[in-house]
């Protein structure tokens, strides 16, 4: 924002020169980008300050706003613009205007004042100030509205009253088919989300941005309707972006204007019109403000100021500085104030904001340079942190490399890993289509990383990640594996493509180290896994029920191609809910002594239906065998001659051992007989 030094001196008699002022303003948060000399109406060069005003300080996008800061810096009186209450001149058959606000949410306050004017050139002192500030003079009426914009920071607009159909203004949303020719000569298409200022027939201006050419003030204009309003910042910004139209008015409205300023600006404009003999006000002032907003109240504590700034600040300085900035302070006690925030200060909502105001005018350079106070760190550590470290060690020991992926993914990828669209946590305002939802699973991120490696000729890739998954119901700590390529068993054996059991073994190894509970695998039909190559990981949940805590299987080809891979790429994944696994983890370490007595091994070969899961066979054996059965392991599966169609030959190795004695052959054979009888009765198996 550009400000003439002489214009600033109209409101504050500062005791310093322009260069000193520029330095002091910079130290208060208003960087002075440049200082130039410009000619003025008096043929003398004047200093022009070009200030960088941050987006959170719309109150300082005006000469008076900066003057208030300068008056506070140097503790000088602030002389606000003259606001004489001149009575409206009586006019015979004077025109009147009506105002209707159809959308008070987007326009909480709208004020209008009629004036009888005579259009001519503006005086040189006014045009020189506008030109120095980067605004082209047009005529005395338009120039006055622009002058008030620069001086008070309140945008205004003047409508040619005779061009308004029906002598009325309506603040409403545009209709889908409406268009308007704006003052810059461009025909603009409007949408139903845009707020417009219209007469009885058509739009005459785009609210908070630019007026229409139809009601532009020209040489023949005799009566004007002066508009001064407050428009919702988000509405103005959306319309500005949609139309690719940015103006001095929209720049201020979209950052948050002062809702208490419209009447002040109207009266200032009328006073200027009378001062330069351009016209005078007529008729009553119309102020449509049905729901007045109460100023914000913030409590400020003196001790808190000293704690945050690390320095003792005099209470009288705090009181004086905040009052000069326009805040109202009501003492609660000797150490506390209730502060009423002026409505132009949209950036002040918390106690720390008030402390920042004190710090700015006390001087950041006056604050001591000290180290932050040292406090004793809490020795208590979140339990899952050490658990996650343990999980990472186990995954790394299994030959996997850790990956860290984004928590945001595309919605069309996420849909494969949820039951329905309601199961995803959608981002309200995503940065791009790549980051539409919070990940419901770690698998998409890992597959994306795996795809990145494969496209760079890395053939064998093993990745894992320990992180959080997100769903509307809450967050879940999860570990996920992704594996593609070959399985290296031993150097003396030929390599082979990994299969389901390789990934299943990794999961079993991890779970065995984290819990002593029995982990079961049951067939599943997860939509992102290949049918017949997918299992659900279950843990005990009561006496006779289980709870699913994860999945393991081959990624479905339809999902694989979503990651720029071929359908022929074989990728196995596994995902485990660590929070659920932690619930059944032992609270303390348990040591099992080494067996003192030998074990006895018996092999059992049976023919079973091809559709019968091995986990059910294993469960039947465990139920029928005595406690001396310590392990079951499948070591062969055969399909071919000698085995009827629809059946398979399954070979199992059963290990028996007692803790207090050496078992006899008779005891073991008796156990085998019980197992075989149970298998025949329940599943109709045949011995081989």
Secondary structure, DSSP 8 states (H G I E B T S, - for coil): -EEEHHHHHTT---SS-HHHHHHHHHHTT-EEEEEEEEE-TTSSEEEEEEEE--TT-GGGSSHHHHHHHHHHHHT----------------TT----EEEES-TTT-SEEEEEEEEE------HHHHHHHHHTT-----HHHHHHHHHHHHHS--EEEEEGGGSGGGEEEEEE--TT-EEEBTTS-EEE--TT-EEEE-SSSEEEETTTEEBSTT---TT--EEEEEEEE--HHHHHHHHHHHT---HHHHHHTT---TT-HHHHHHHHHHHHHHTTSEEEEEEEEEE-SS-----EEEEEHHHHHHHHTS---HHHHHHHHHHTT-EEEEEETTEEEEE--TT-TT--SHHHHHHHHHHHH-GGGS---------------HHHHHHHHHHHHHHHTT-EE----SEE-HHHHGGGSSSGGGSEE-TT-SSGGGSEE-S-SHHHHHHHHHHHHTTT--SEEEEEEEEEEETTEEEEEEEEEEESEE---TTS--EE--HHHHHHHHHHHHHHH--S--EEEE---TTEEEEEEEEEEEE-SSS-EEEEEEEEEE-HHHHGGGT--TT--EEEEEEEHHHHHHTS-SS-------SS--EEEEEEEEEETTS-HHHHHHHHHHHS-TTEEEEEEEEEE-STTS-TTEEEEEEEEEE--SSS---HHHHHHHHHHHHHHHHHHH--EE-
